[in-house]
Structures are given as structure tokens and as C-alpha cells.
């Protein structure tokens, strides 16, 4: 079936990123299967993460269908685009419908993108993972593909103004090797193992990141445990 919306949107995004002079460094895209279903699992630090996660699959000529909250689909601008790209709306009161939709897509050979932290991590560290991604992979009989993003928080994240200037911001994308999702393994244990792989990729992306904060005011995007001034996970919980 022709992708009348998705591919033009990708083209527009790439044009925008070129105009912003973003420095995108992707490694591990060969781990994305060229055919067949898979669940792509990424950390979540920015409103734009679904775009960059999708870019990680492009070298393999794969399009990722993301699960996103249904309010995005009701927006007059983003709604038609999200539906045209065949992303999956999630109504948290009726999550079983989105889950069934995702399973059908996986079984038909699609890659489904999931952010198992559910919401943006304001500490820029990994939160606990919900088990839905693992359960989907187990039920559909497809692999899990771990991924980590770094630098996207500097463009647009929760509680900060958007930075769409030509500031040459680096974005680092790391894709890990596929993980099997055997049905005889407890979903909770497999989810913890998956989180561990994403954590390893995140640390690798942070080590590879080519810039450091310019001054004390620019440390907001660096996690506290790495010497930055982002709130700690405990501070985020207390504020919430």
C-alpha cells in the first residue's frame, strides 16, 4: 500500500533538520529487521522522540507505527497526519483496543514503536518500564529492538521552550541487537532485561555525545548523576 502521508512527512522532517543543521549520529540501524514485525523500544526525553526513533529505522527502509495518546489524533493539525501515517491511538481508559490494533499490525509484519516509560523523563534518566511492549512481542511472536536517544531533549522537552534555531545540536541514536521474547519467560523479568539493554545504549549514546554544556546555565539538559542540573528522579516525583 502506498504511503501517501508518511514518506512526505519524513521528507519534510529531514528538510527541517537540515535547515536547523542538526548533527544526527546513528549507529546500529542494521539491527532493524528488513522484513517482518518487531517492537521498537526507546527511552523518552523529548516531544520529538518518535521522529528520531523512526529515523533509526530508515536505513533499513522500514517505517515505524507508533503508539501515541489519542489526544494527539484529535488535534486539527497532528490528527490527520498521525492517522495518515497509520500510527495507533491509545485511549488509556480503553487500552485493550490499541493493544489489539498493535498486535494485528505486528502479525502483518509492521514495526511498532513503543515508549515503555509512558511519559517524558524530566530527569533524562530511565524510568521504570511498563510491560506492554514485552507482552505484545511475546503474543505476536516478534523480537524486541532496544534503542536509545540522546540530545533530543535540547530541541523540545517538557517544561522548556522549543529550540528551533540553527544551533547545530547533535542528536545521538543507538540501536541495539534484537531480543527474543519467549512466551515461557515472565514478562516482568524480560521487561527488566530489556530496560537494562536500553540503559546500556543510553550510556553509550551519552559517552559518544560530542558536546558538553557551554556554561552553568546550559547544564539543565544533563542528568544530575552526570554533573548536570536536571532534577533527580526523586525531585521529579516530589514535584509531581
Protein Blocks (a to p, Z undefined) as FASTA:
>chain_A
ZZfklmmmmmmmmmmmmmnopacddehklmpcfbdcdddddddfbfklmmmmmmmmmmno
pacdddddfklmmpmklmmmmmmnopacddfklmmlmmmmmmmmmmnopacdddfkopac
fklpacdddfklmmmmmmnopacdddddehjlmmocghiacdfbcehpacdddddddddd
dfkbcfklmmmmmmmmmmmmmmmmmmmpmbdcfblmlmmmpcfklopabdcfklmmmmZZ
